[in-house]
Amino acid sequence: MAYEWHRPVELRWILFTVLTMLAISVGGLVLLVPPFFLQGTIQEVAGIRPYSALELEGRDLYIREGCNVCHSQMIRPLKTETDRYGDYTLAGEGIYERPFLYGSRRTGPDLSRVGGKYPSSWHWIHFENPRNIEPRTNMPAFAFLQERELDTSHTERKMEVLRWLGTPYSDDEIDNAVDELWTHAARIVASLEKDGIAISESAARSEAIALIAYMQSLGQGYKEGKQLAAAADGVER
């Protein structure tokens, strides 16, 4: 019968495996290669910038501790979501995300627009013991981050790799990455002390400071771009 033409192939497992891999390879290439040659498919979002050195280290800590398992960073274009979290997430907001941290679960709230929503002292207290902020939360404590010194030995190398992948870091930004990182950290420490939180010398160089920097960066570029667009619209009118 006509449908039996494939039986000889099925009986030869090596040939079957080779043909299967060939089919998968061709299909994969057809799907993956064209996007690399398509430019302008994602509309740029004004205000979006690459992560600073400290924010970049904080992002890596966010991934290391599995924060993206319980917190998404993608607001869907649904009224229930935009009413709670604000404007829905645009593709252009993720141009410097490697890897993307859109997530799929919300054991905790979405963090797309959390930057600037709370002071840095709120995050410090929240990492130390989330139940000091919300007694009903099931988020684990991350007080140990306040005791572990931030490792900056690979910061410059990380930025070099990201530049190779397309993130527009300059030579000056990479060469002075560690110095800029600790300057940024000092600003966060100053804001904590202003809010009455005593920070030891070791805590000032801790992983918690980097994670706070990352949290405070989320959504800030989009908000700045929105303000710039509103100001430009006001001038035009």
Sequence and secondary structure as in RCSB ss.txt:
>XXXX:A:sequence
MAYEWHRPVELRWILFTVLTMLAISVGGLVLLVPPFFLQGTIQEVAGIRPYSALELEGRDLYIREGCNVCHSQMI
RPLKTETDRYGDYTLAGEGIYERPFLYGSRRTGPDLSRVGGKYPSSWHWIHFENPRNIEPRTNMPAFAFLQEREL
DTSHTERKMEVLRWLGTPYSDDEIDNAVDELWTHAARIVASLEKDGIAISESAARSEAIALIAYMQSLGQGYKEG
KQLAAAADGVER
>XXXX:A:secstr
 GGGGGHHHHH HHHHHHHHHHHHHHHHHHHHHHHHH  S S   TT     HHHHHHHHHHHHTTHHHH     
 SSHHHHHHH S   GGGGTT SS    S  SS   TT TTTS HHHHHHHHH GGGT TT      GGGGTSB 
  TTHHHHHHHHHHTT    HHHHHTHHHHHHHHHHHHHHHHHHTT    TTGGGBHHHHHHHHHHHTTHHHHHH
HHHHHHHHHHH 
